[in-house]
Amino acid sequence: GSYFAGNFMNNTIRYEAPNIGGFSGWASYSFDAESPTNKNNKTWYLNPTYTNGPFRLGYYHLARRAQGALPAQIPGTLNQDADRIGIAYVNNGWRFGLLVDRNKVTDTANGSTHQRLAYAIPVAYGFGPHTISATWGQAMSTKNNGNTLPDSGVKMLSLSYDYALSRRTQLNVSVNRPEFPR
């Protein structure tokens, strides 16, 4: 099945569209733990993308319904909606990107919502079997029913070095530094 939000999705039907003039993507539907007594437990995932030479653009939408405590795939009262936009430029070993992510979880039992906006800026340079990369990211403070939760945002810096031993085997060293609000 598809992999999203920290868990594999069971019972997934997936279609991958061919690349036509730079446009491609895929869509999937997961029955999760859907049953005759719980017909609402399901997940939709859409991913249209566009590639033109070194430029790449992707949009990702996830809609999970009637989930238990995320990311578990048991029926419950949580609905999750997530949207992500990714932009990348790849040229002469350099890769630059921008990711913006919005995530919202609604508890249908009591109507409460939690939502957060996050973004990341990855940069990488590859030469031969070597790749050096850095990513800076920030998750804004979580909002609970429209009210900002104190000390719930975080910034992150990650530095990595990869060495490709073969097409399928790599060695990686990474250093990550989260910075929590004080």
C-alpha positions in Angstrom: 0.0 0.0 0.0 0.9 3.7 0.0 3.1 5.1 2.7 1.9 8.4 4.2 1.7 10.1 7.6 4.0 7.5 9.3 2.2 4.3 8.4 1.5 2.0 5.5 -2.1 2.0 4.2 -3.8 -1.4 4.0 -6.0 -2.6 1.1 -4.9 0.1 -1.4 -5.9 0.5 -5.0 -3.4 2.7 -6.8 -3.1 4.2 -10.3 0.1 5.7 -11.7 -0.5 8.0 -14.7 2.0 8.0 -17.5 4.1 11.1 -18.2 2.3 13.1 -20.9 3.9 16.4 -21.8 5.5 16.6 -18.4 2.3 15.9 -16.5 2.0 12.7 -14.5 1.0 11.6 -11.0 -1.0 9.0 -9.2 -4.1 8.5 -7.2 -4.9 5.9 -4.5 -7.9 4.8 -2.5 -7.4 2.7 0.6 -10.2 0.8 2.3 -8.1 0.8 5.5 -10.2 -1.0 8.1 -13.5 -0.4 6.3 -16.2 -3.0 7.2 -19.9 -3.5 6.9 -20.3 -1.9 10.4 -17.8 0.9 9.7 -18.1 2.2 6.1 -16.4 5.5 6.7 -12.9 4.3 7.4 -11.0 5.1 4.2 -8.2 7.1 2.7 -7.9 9.1 -0.6 -4.5 10.2 -1.8 -3.9 12.3 -5.0 -0.5 13.4 -6.4 -0.5 15.3 -9.7 3.0 16.4 -10.8 4.6 18.4 -13.5 8.2 18.1 -14.7 9.8 20.3 -17.4 13.5 19.9 -17.7 15.1 20.8 -14.4 11.9 22.2 -13.0 9.5 20.0 -10.9 6.2 20.8 -9.3 4.0 18.5 -7.2 0.8 18.8 -5.2 -0.2 16.1 -2.7 -3.6 15.7 -1.0 -4.5 13.2 1.6 -8.0 12.7 3.1 -8.3 10.0 5.9 -11.7 9.4 7.4 -12.8 7.7 10.6 -9.3 6.9 11.9 -8.4 5.9 15.5 -5.4 7.5 17.2 -3.2 8.4 14.3 -1.2 6.9 12.6 -2.8 3.6 13.6 -5.3 2.2 11.1 -8.2 1.4 13.4 -11.7 2.9 13.1 -12.3 5.9 15.2 -13.5 9.5 15.1 -10.6 11.3 13.6 -10.6 12.8 10.1 -7.2 14.0 8.7 -6.8 16.3 5.7 -3.3 17.1 4.5 -2.0 19.2 1.6 1.6 19.6 0.4 3.1 21.6 -2.4 6.6 20.8 -3.5 8.7 22.8 -6.0 12.2 21.7 -7.1 14.9 22.8 -9.5 17.6 20.2 -10.4 20.7 21.2 -12.5 24.3 20.2 -12.8 24.3 18.2 -9.6 22.5 20.9 -7.6 19.0 20.4 -6.2 17.0 23.2 -4.6 13.5 22.8 -3.2 10.6 24.3 -1.2 8.0 22.2 0.6 4.9 23.6 2.2 2.6 21.3 4.2 -0.7 21.9 5.9 -2.2 19.3 8.2 -5.5 19.3 9.9 -7.1 16.7 12.2 -10.8 17.0 13.2 -12.4 14.9 16.0 -15.9 14.2 14.7 -17.0 13.1 18.2 -16.5 16.6 19.8 -15.8 18.9 16.8 -12.3 19.9 18.0 -9.6 20.6 15.4 -5.8 20.6 15.4 -3.9 22.1 12.5 -0.4 23.1 11.7 1.5 24.6 8.8 5.1 23.6 8.1 7.7 24.2 5.5 11.2 23.1 4.5 13.9 24.3 2.2 16.2 21.4 1.0 19.5 22.0 -0.9 21.8 19.3 -2.2 24.8 18.9 -4.4 25.8 15.6 -5.9 29.1 14.7 -7.6 30.1 11.2 -8.5 29.0 8.9 -5.7 28.9 11.8 -3.2 25.9 13.9 -2.2 26.0 16.7 0.4 22.7 18.1 1.5 21.2 20.5 4.0 17.5 21.1 4.9 16.1 23.9 7.0 12.5 23.6 8.2 10.0 25.1 10.5 6.7 23.8 11.9 4.5 26.7 13.0 2.7 26.5 16.3 -0.2 24.1 16.4 -3.7 25.6 16.6 -6.3 23.9 18.6 -9.8 25.1 17.7 -8.2 28.3 16.3 -6.2 29.0 19.5 -2.4 28.7 19.3 -0.9 26.1 21.6 2.1 27.6 23.4 5.6 26.1 22.8 4.2 23.8 20.0 6.3 25.1 17.1 9.8 23.9 16.1 12.7 24.7 13.7 15.1 22.2 12.3 18.4 22.1 10.5 19.7 18.9 9.0 23.1 18.3 7.3 23.8 15.0 5.5 26.5 13.3 3.5 25.7 10.3 1.3 28.1 7.9 -0.4 26.6 5.5 -3.0 28.3 2.1 -2.8 26.0 0.9 -5.6 22.7 1.9 -7.2 20.8 0.4 -4.2 23.2 0.7 -1.3 24.3 3.9 0.4 26.2 5.0 3.4 24.7 8.1 5.1 25.8 10.4 7.9 23.3 13.0 9.2 23.3 15.6 11.9 19.9 17.0 12.9 19.4 20.0 15.2 15.8 20.8 16.3 15.3 24.1 18.0 12.2 24.2 20.3 10.7 27.4 21.5 11.9 28.7 24.8 
